[in-house]
Amino acid sequence: MRRLLDDGNAELQRVLETLLSDDVDISVREIARRHASLNNASAFIRNPKRLALIREAQQRQVDARHVKLNPESRRSASLSELLERRSLQVAKLESQVTALVASHAACVRAVMLHGGMQALERFWAEYKPIADAVRDLGAIPKGAEVIDLPRVGGKL
């Protein structure tokens, strides 16, 4: 039986590692060009061990390129896009809260103008939970005078 050149495939593994580290496309022809003793592609294709080493290196190259190019650029872009969308959502919600507080204050003023204290008492009797929620949110403007109405006859 004829002895194989590069029997342990040490030279082949060296060539494959060089191609991987240099990010050169791994092909049988490129390996044959760089291999010291095996100069034709059939020496690699006909040997199952060598072919398996080449296919494994090609898969490693595909994986390395995928990790290098795709996730980082996509991930950072998607994270920055997500952050920007969330910031816009927060700004929109803050403006909605401001508008709701202003409309709430306007409703209280309107009730006071059209019915005085009795109308305000009736108004608060129906909307006490909302007023408490506004107070808990800290949405009452600074400097606003908040009057706790006494309960009269079991009503607010």
N, CA and C of each residue as an Amber inpcrd file, in Angstrom:
protein
   468
   0.8440000  -1.1770000   0.0000000   0.0000000   0.0000000   0.0000000
   0.8890000   1.2390000   0.0000000   0.4560000   2.2070000  -0.7370000
   1.2120000   3.4320000  -0.9010000   1.0110000   4.3440000   0.3010000
   2.0930000   4.9400000   0.7560000   2.0380000   5.8420000   1.9090000
   1.5170000   7.2040000   1.4630000   0.5860000   7.8000000   2.2600000
   0.0040000   9.0990000   1.9530000   0.9490000  10.2220000   2.3480000
   0.9760000  11.2440000   1.5280000   1.6840000  12.4620000   1.9110000
   0.8030000  13.1930000   2.9240000   1.4210000  13.8130000   3.8980000
   0.6930000  14.5200000   4.9660000  -0.3230000  13.5810000   5.6140000
   0.1880000  12.4380000   6.0480000  -0.6560000  11.3710000   6.5980000
  -1.4640000  11.8370000   7.8010000  -0.8830000  12.6320000   8.6900000
  -1.5960000  13.1080000   9.8790000  -2.4010000  14.3660000   9.6200000
  -2.3730000  14.8920000   8.4230000  -3.0970000  16.1000000   8.0000000
  -2.6840000  17.3460000   8.7780000  -1.4590000  17.3370000   9.2770000
  -0.9650000  18.4950000  10.0300000  -0.8400000  19.7140000   9.1240000
  -0.2990000  19.5080000   7.9280000  -0.1450000  20.6190000   6.9840000
  -1.5170000  21.1420000   6.5600000  -2.4640000  20.2390000   6.3220000
  -3.8230000  20.6400000   5.9430000  -4.4540000  21.4840000   7.0560000
  -4.3060000  21.0640000   8.2890000  -4.8800000  21.8260000   9.4020000
  -4.2300000  23.1980000   9.5170000  -2.9320000  23.2760000   9.2730000
  -2.2440000  24.5610000   9.3050000  -2.7910000  25.4860000   8.2240000
  -2.9750000  24.9520000   7.0130000  -3.5120000  25.7440000   5.9030000
  -4.9330000  26.2120000   6.2280000  -5.7420000  25.3120000   6.7770000
  -7.1250000  25.6750000   7.1210000  -7.1650000  26.7700000   8.1830000
  -6.3290000  26.6600000   9.2030000  -6.2840000  27.6960000  10.2420000
  -5.8390000  29.0370000   9.6660000  -4.8770000  28.9980000   8.7320000
  -4.4150000  30.2340000   8.0910000  -5.5500000  30.8680000   7.3010000
  -6.2820000  30.0490000   6.5450000  -7.4020000  30.5780000   5.7600000
  -8.4820000  31.1610000   6.6780000  -8.7320000  30.4850000   7.7840000
  -9.7270000  30.9970000   8.7310000  -9.2880000  32.3190000   9.3430000
  -8.0510000  32.3830000   9.7790000  -7.5890000  33.6020000  10.4390000
  -7.4730000  34.7770000   9.4690000  -7.1530000  34.4820000   8.1970000
  -7.0490000  35.5420000   7.1910000  -8.3950000  35.8670000   6.5470000
  -9.4260000  35.1010000   6.9060000 -10.7740000  35.2560000   6.3490000
 -10.7730000  35.1600000   4.8260000 -10.0740000  34.1390000   4.3310000
 -10.0470000  33.8350000   2.8980000 -11.0230000  32.6850000   2.6900000
 -11.8170000  32.7530000   1.6110000 -12.7720000  31.6880000   1.3300000
 -12.0640000  30.3400000   1.2730000 -12.5830000  29.3820000   2.0140000
 -11.9900000  28.0530000   2.0530000 -12.5700000  27.2330000   0.9150000
 -11.7140000  26.8860000  -0.0240000 -12.0920000  26.0080000  -1.1290000
 -10.9860000  24.9880000  -1.3130000 -11.3100000  23.8780000  -1.9580000
 -10.3290000  22.8240000  -2.1830000  -9.1940000  23.3560000  -3.0540000
  -9.5120000  24.1500000  -4.0400000  -8.4700000  24.7020000  -4.9110000
  -7.5400000  25.6480000  -4.1540000  -8.1070000  26.4730000  -3.2720000
  -7.2630000  27.3850000  -2.4840000  -6.3420000  26.5980000  -1.5550000
  -6.8620000  25.5270000  -0.9840000  -6.0400000  24.6810000  -0.1160000
  -4.9100000  24.0460000  -0.9190000  -5.2280000  23.5450000  -2.1220000
  -4.2040000  22.9140000  -2.9760000  -3.1180000  23.9210000  -3.3380000
  -3.4710000  25.1750000  -3.5670000  -2.4760000  26.2120000  -3.8770000
  -1.5170000  26.4430000  -2.7130000  -2.0360000  26.3670000  -1.5000000
  -1.2420000  26.7080000  -0.3170000  -0.5550000  25.5110000   0.3460000
  -0.9890000  24.3110000   0.0410000  -0.4330000  23.1110000   0.6890000
   0.9620000  22.8410000   0.1480000   1.8750000  22.4690000   1.0230000
   3.2710000  22.2790000   0.6390000   3.4990000  21.0450000  -0.2330000
   2.7810000  19.9420000   0.0230000   3.0630000  18.7160000  -0.7190000
   1.9200000  18.2350000  -1.6030000   0.7060000  18.6040000  -1.3300000
  -0.4360000  18.1650000  -2.1380000  -0.8950000  19.3340000  -3.0030000
  -0.7460000  19.1680000  -4.3260000  -0.9990000  20.2920000  -5.2230000
  -2.2670000  20.1810000  -6.0600000  -2.9840000  19.0770000  -5.9760000
  -4.2150000  19.0100000  -6.7630000  -5.4210000  18.7440000  -5.8660000
  -6.5710000  19.2070000  -6.3030000  -7.7930000  19.1640000  -5.5010000
  -8.2530000  17.7450000  -5.2280000  -7.9850000  16.8220000  -6.1370000
  -8.4660000  15.4510000  -5.9490000  -7.8250000  14.7840000  -4.7350000
  -6.6380000  15.2350000  -4.3450000  -5.9980000  14.6690000  -3.1520000
  -6.8160000  14.9570000  -1.9020000  -7.5920000  16.0000000  -1.9250000
  -8.4340000  16.3590000  -0.7750000  -9.8410000  15.7990000  -0.9080000
 -10.3580000  15.7960000  -2.1110000 -11.7390000  15.3420000  -2.3310000
 -11.8660000  13.8370000  -2.1560000 -10.8770000  13.0890000  -2.5850000
 -10.9600000  11.6190000  -2.5380000 -10.6760000  11.0450000  -1.1530000
 -10.1050000  11.8170000  -0.2720000  -9.7890000  11.3300000   1.0650000
 -10.8770000  11.8100000   2.0290000 -11.6510000  10.8560000   2.5990000
 -12.7750000  11.2470000   3.4650000 -12.3630000  12.0520000   4.6960000
 -11.2060000  11.7310000   5.2970000 -10.7630000  12.4740000   6.4860000
 -10.4390000  13.9130000   6.1280000  -9.7330000  14.1040000   5.0250000
  -9.3720000  15.4550000   4.6020000 -10.6210000  16.2530000   4.2270000
 -11.5200000  15.6010000   3.5070000 -12.7520000  16.2740000   3.0970000
 -13.5810000  16.6810000   4.3250000 -13.6030000  15.8150000   5.3350000
 -14.3400000  16.1400000   6.5690000 -13.7030000  17.3340000   7.2740000
 -12.3660000  17.3900000   7.3180000 -11.6780000  18.5320000   7.9280000
 -11.9930000  19.8270000   7.1720000 -12.0200000  19.7440000   5.8510000
 -12.3030000  20.9300000   5.0290000 -13.7350000  21.4090000   5.2720000
 -14.6820000  20.4900000   5.2800000 -16.0840000  20.8790000   5.4960000
 -16.2840000  21.4820000   6.8930000 -15.5940000  20.9210000   7.8730000
 -15.6870000  21.4650000   9.2270000 -15.1300000  22.8980000   9.2640000
 -14.0120000  23.1160000   8.5960000 -13.4140000  24.4550000   8.5520000
 -14.3170000  25.4250000   7.7990000 -14.9560000  24.9550000   6.7290000
 -15.8790000  25.8260000   5.9890000 -17.0570000  26.2350000   6.8720000
 -17.5600000  25.2970000   7.6540000 -18.6690000  25.6250000   8.5570000
 -18.2110000  26.6070000   9.6300000 -17.0180000  26.4120000  10.1510000
 -16.4780000  27.3540000  11.1350000 -16.3530000  28.7510000  10.5370000
 -15.9650000  28.8060000   9.2690000 -15.8260000  30.1050000   8.6050000
 -17.1910000  30.7770000   8.4430000 -18.1890000  29.9990000   8.0640000
 -19.5470000  30.5440000   7.9380000 -20.0270000  31.0740000   9.2870000
 -19.8130000  30.2900000  10.3360000 -20.2290000  30.7140000  11.6740000
 -19.5000000  31.9790000  12.1160000 -18.1840000  32.0070000  11.8690000
 -17.3940000  33.1720000  12.2660000 -17.8510000  34.4240000  11.5280000
 -18.1340000  34.2850000  10.2630000 -18.5980000  35.4460000   9.4920000
 -19.9730000  35.8970000   9.9580000 -20.8060000  34.9420000  10.2910000
 -22.1470000  35.2940000  10.7720000 -22.0590000  36.0670000  12.0820000
 -21.2330000  35.5960000  12.9860000 -21.0660000  36.2710000  14.2830000
 -20.4260000  37.6390000  14.0820000 -19.4800000  37.6990000  13.1940000
 -18.7500000  38.9520000  12.9820000 -19.6270000  40.0340000  12.3590000
 -20.4200000  39.6870000  11.3730000 -21.1660000  40.6910000  10.6240000
 -22.5690000  40.9530000  11.1450000 -23.3400000  39.9340000  11.3180000
 -24.7690000  40.1280000  11.5530000 -25.1710000  40.5580000  12.9520000
 -24.9240000  39.7700000  13.9770000 -25.5340000  40.1070000  15.2560000
 -25.1230000  41.4580000  15.8220000 -23.8790000  41.8100000  15.7360000
 -23.4560000  43.0670000  16.3430000 -24.1180000  44.2670000  15.6810000
 -24.0780000  44.2950000  14.3520000 -24.6700000  45.4480000  13.6760000
 -26.1800000  45.4610000  13.8420000 -26.7970000  44.2940000  13.6980000
 -28.2520000  44.2320000  13.8670000 -28.6440000  44.4830000  15.3100000
 -27.8880000  43.8930000  16.2170000 -28.2480000  44.0250000  17.6240000
 -28.1370000  45.4680000  18.0890000 -27.0220000  46.1210000  17.7620000
 -26.8680000  47.4990000  18.2110000 -27.8740000  48.4110000  17.5280000
 -28.1440000  48.1360000  16.2450000 -29.1400000  48.9480000  15.5510000
 -30.5160000  48.7220000  16.1550000 -30.8440000  47.4740000  16.4210000
 -32.1680000  47.2100000  16.9630000 -32.3050000  47.7610000  18.3850000
 -31.2330000  47.6970000  19.1640000 -31.3010000  48.2550000  20.5110000
 -31.4550000  49.7690000  20.4820000 -30.7250000  50.4210000  19.5870000
 -30.8560000  51.8780000  19.5180000 -32.2260000  52.2670000  18.9710000
 -32.7350000  51.4900000  18.0160000 -34.0850000  51.7620000  17.5050000
 -35.1170000  51.5470000  18.6020000 -34.9530000  50.4780000  19.3630000
 -35.8820000  50.1900000  20.4510000 -35.8440000  51.2930000  21.4980000
 -34.6480000  51.7480000  21.8390000 -34.5040000  52.8360000  22.8090000
 -35.1630000  54.1080000  22.2990000 -34.9790000  54.3910000  21.0210000
 -35.5930000  55.5940000  20.4450000 -37.1100000  55.4960000  20.4710000
 -37.6460000  54.3110000  20.1140000 -39.1060000  54.1240000  20.1510000
 -39.6430000  54.2770000  21.5690000 -38.9430000  53.6990000  22.5360000
 -39.3920000  53.8050000  23.9350000 -39.3300000  55.2490000  24.4160000
 -38.2980000  55.9650000  24.0190000 -38.1960000  57.3800000  24.4110000
 -39.3520000  58.1810000  23.8370000 -39.7150000  57.9050000  22.5910000
 -40.8570000  58.5880000  21.9810000 -42.1540000  58.2330000  22.7050000
 -42.2910000  56.9560000  23.0930000 -43.4840000  56.5380000  23.8270000
 -43.5710000  57.2570000  25.1710000 -42.4620000  57.3340000  25.8680000
 -42.4450000  58.0040000  27.1690000 -42.8070000  59.4700000  27.0090000
 -42.2310000  60.1370000  26.0150000 -42.5410000  61.5500000  25.7840000
 -44.0240000  61.7350000  25.4670000 -44.5780000  60.8260000  24.6650000
 -45.9960000  60.9060000  24.3150000 -46.8670000  60.7090000  25.5630000
 -46.5210000  59.7340000  26.3840000 -47.2950000  59.4880000  27.6030000
 -47.1920000  60.6510000  28.5800000 -46.0120000  61.2450000  28.6830000
 -45.8640000  62.4050000  29.5660000 -46.7210000  63.5660000  29.0960000
 -46.7760000  63.7870000  27.7870000 -47.6210000  64.8810000  27.2920000
 -49.1030000  64.5620000  27.4970000 -49.4800000  63.2880000  27.3950000
 -50.8670000  62.9110000  27.6550000 -51.2330000  63.1540000  29.1190000
 -50.3180000  62.8110000  30.0280000 -50.5840000  63.0400000  31.4500000
 -50.7390000  64.5320000  31.7170000 -49.8760000  65.3340000  31.1220000
 -49.9740000  66.7870000  31.2970000 -51.3180000  67.2970000  30.7900000
 -51.7320000  66.8140000  29.6310000 -53.0240000  67.2360000  29.0730000
 -54.1830000  66.7760000  29.9530000 -54.1020000  65.5770000  30.4860000
 -55.1730000  65.0790000  31.3470000 -55.2650000  65.8750000  32.6490000
 -54.1230000  66.2250000  33.2080000 -54.1320000  67.0370000  34.4330000
 -54.7470000  68.3980000  34.1510000 -54.3600000  69.0050000  33.0310000
 -54.9110000  70.3230000  32.6760000 -56.4130000  70.2340000  32.4460000
 -56.8610000  69.1660000  31.7710000 -58.3020000  69.0470000  31.5240000
 -59.0540000  68.7810000  32.8280000 -58.4280000  68.0470000  33.7350000
 -59.0390000  67.7930000  35.0280000 -59.2110000  69.1100000  35.7990000
 -58.1680000  69.9090000  35.7990000 -58.2500000  71.2110000  36.4800000
 -59.3120000  72.0890000  35.8200000 -59.4080000  72.0340000  34.4950000
 -60.4110000  72.8260000  33.7840000 -61.8230000  72.3610000  34.1450000
 -62.0030000  71.0650000  34.2980000 -63.3240000  70.5490000  34.6890000
 -63.7060000  71.0400000  36.0790000 -62.7510000  71.0190000  36.9770000
 -63.0290000  71.4990000  38.3370000 -63.4160000  72.9690000  38.2950000
 -62.6950000  73.7770000  37.5360000 -63.0190000  75.2060000  37.4270000
 -64.4030000  75.4090000  36.8130000 -64.7080000  74.6240000  35.7810000
 -66.0160000  74.7600000  35.1280000 -67.1440000  74.4240000  36.0880000
 -66.9560000  73.3770000  36.8670000 -67.9770000  73.0000000  37.8360000
 -68.1460000  74.1130000  38.8630000 -67.0550000  74.6780000  39.3190000
 -67.1190000  75.7750000  40.2970000 -67.8540000  76.9900000  39.7150000
 -67.5810000  77.3050000  38.4360000 -68.2080000  78.4730000  37.8170000
 -69.7140000  78.2900000  37.6360000 -70.1460000  77.0820000  37.3630000
 -71.5530000  76.8660000  37.0470000 -72.4110000  76.4210000  38.2210000
 -71.8110000  76.1160000  39.3290000 -72.6690000  75.6750000  40.4240000
 -72.1090000  75.9410000  41.7910000 -70.9560000  76.5040000  41.8500000
 -70.3830000  76.8350000  43.1490000 -69.9450000  75.6020000  43.9190000
 -69.8700000  75.7850000  45.2120000 -69.3640000  74.7450000  46.0880000
 -70.2620000  73.5170000  46.1190000 -71.5580000  73.6960000  46.0260000
 -72.4600000  72.5430000  46.0480000 -72.2520000  71.6650000  44.8200000
 -72.1040000  72.2840000  43.6930000 -71.8510000  71.5020000  42.4730000
 -70.5010000  70.7940000  42.5630000 -69.5120000  71.4550000  43.1250000
 -68.1860000  70.8390000  43.2780000 -68.2660000  69.6410000  44.2100000
 -69.0480000  69.7770000  45.2830000 -69.2120000  68.6490000  46.2020000
 -69.8610000  67.4630000  45.5030000 -70.8910000  67.7270000  44.6840000
 -71.5290000  66.6460000  43.9280000 -70.5430000  66.0400000  42.9350000
 -69.7520000  66.8870000  42.3010000 -68.7510000  66.4390000  41.3370000
 -67.7370000  65.5050000  42.0120000 -67.2160000  65.9250000  43.1710000
 -66.2160000  65.1130000  43.8490000 -66.8070000  63.8250000  44.3990000
 -68.0570000  63.8210000  44.7270000 -68.6860000  62.5890000  45.2360000
 -68.6270000  61.5000000  44.1710000 -68.8060000  61.8800000  42.9330000
 -68.7790000  60.9000000  41.8390000 -67.3550000  60.5720000  41.3920000
 -66.4490000  61.5170000  41.5250000 -65.1030000  61.3520000  40.9640000
 -63.9950000  61.3360000  42.0110000 -64.3420000  61.0080000  43.2520000
 -63.3390000  60.9740000  44.3170000 -62.1750000  60.0370000  44.0010000
 -62.4110000  58.8300000  43.4850000 -61.2700000  57.9490000  43.1830000
 -60.2950000  58.5600000  42.1600000 -60.8510000  59.3120000  41.2140000
 -59.9950000  59.9480000  40.2150000 -59.1690000  61.0540000  40.8560000
 -59.7900000  61.8280000  41.7160000 -59.0680000  62.9000000  42.3990000
 -57.9540000  62.3250000  43.2640000 -58.2470000  61.2140000  43.9440000
 -57.2160000  60.5750000  44.7670000 -56.0700000  60.0600000  43.8990000
 -56.4000000  59.5290000  42.7440000 -55.3650000  59.0250000  41.8360000
 -54.4900000  60.1640000  41.3230000 -55.1140000  61.2860000  41.0220000
 -54.3570000  62.4590000  40.5620000 -53.4170000  62.9360000  41.6680000
 -53.9150000  62.9530000  42.8860000 -53.0880000  63.3670000  44.0220000
 -51.9300000  62.3770000  44.2120000 -52.2050000  61.0650000  44.1190000
 -51.1660000  60.0480000  44.2970000 -50.1050000  60.1230000  43.2120000
 -50.4870000  60.5170000  42.0180000 -49.5240000  60.6580000  40.9190000
 -48.6310000  61.8810000  41.0850000 -49.0200000  62.7630000  41.9900000
 -48.2620000  63.9930000  42.1420000 -48.5450000  64.9410000  40.9950000
 -49.7310000  64.8120000  40.4110000 -50.0750000  65.5950000  39.2320000
 -50.7460000  66.9220000  39.5600000 -50.9250000  67.2150000  40.8190000
 -51.5190000  68.4930000  41.1880000 -50.4320000  69.5530000  41.0540000
 -50.7030000  70.6240000  40.3200000 -49.6690000  71.6450000  40.0870000
 -49.1680000  72.2460000  41.3820000 -47.8980000  72.6290000  41.3820000
 -47.3110000  73.2780000  42.5530000 -48.0140000  74.6160000  42.7840000
 -48.2700000  74.8860000  44.0170000 -48.9160000  76.1450000  44.3600000
 -50.4270000  76.0670000  44.3160000 -50.9760000  74.9300000  43.8660000
 -52.4380000  74.8040000  43.8230000 -52.9520000  74.5810000  45.2320000
 -54.0530000  75.2250000  45.5210000 -54.6460000  75.0800000  46.8430000
 -55.5980000  73.8960000  46.8050000 -55.3110000  72.8970000  47.6190000
 -56.1440000  71.6970000  47.6660000 -56.9520000  71.7450000  48.9430000
 -58.2600000  71.6750000  48.7930000 -59.1620000  71.7720000  49.9430000
 -59.8260000  70.4210000  50.1260000 -59.6800000  69.8360000  51.2900000
 -60.3950000  68.6200000  51.6030000 -61.7920000  69.0110000  52.0620000
 -62.7590000  68.5420000  51.3390000 -64.1400000  68.8890000  51.6610000
 -64.6640000  67.9930000  52.7790000 -65.3530000  68.5970000  53.7210000
 -65.8950000  67.7960000  54.8170000 -67.1030000  67.0040000  54.3390000
 -67.2960000  65.8660000  54.9620000 -68.4650000  65.0520000  54.6300000
 -69.6880000  65.6530000  55.3350000 -70.7050000  65.8890000  54.5620000
 -71.9470000  66.4680000  55.1120000 -73.0390000  65.4340000  54.8850000
 -73.6310000  64.9710000  55.9780000 -74.7310000  64.0200000  55.8630000
 -74.3100000  62.7270000  55.2140000 -73.1060000  62.2650000  55.4520000
 -72.6340000  61.0140000  54.8830000 -72.1020000  61.1560000  53.4740000
 -72.2670000  62.3300000  52.8820000 -71.7700000  62.5480000  51.5310000
 -70.5200000  63.4080000  51.6110000 -69.7900000  63.3900000  50.5660000
 -68.5850000  64.2190000  50.4910000 -68.9320000  65.6600000  50.3580000
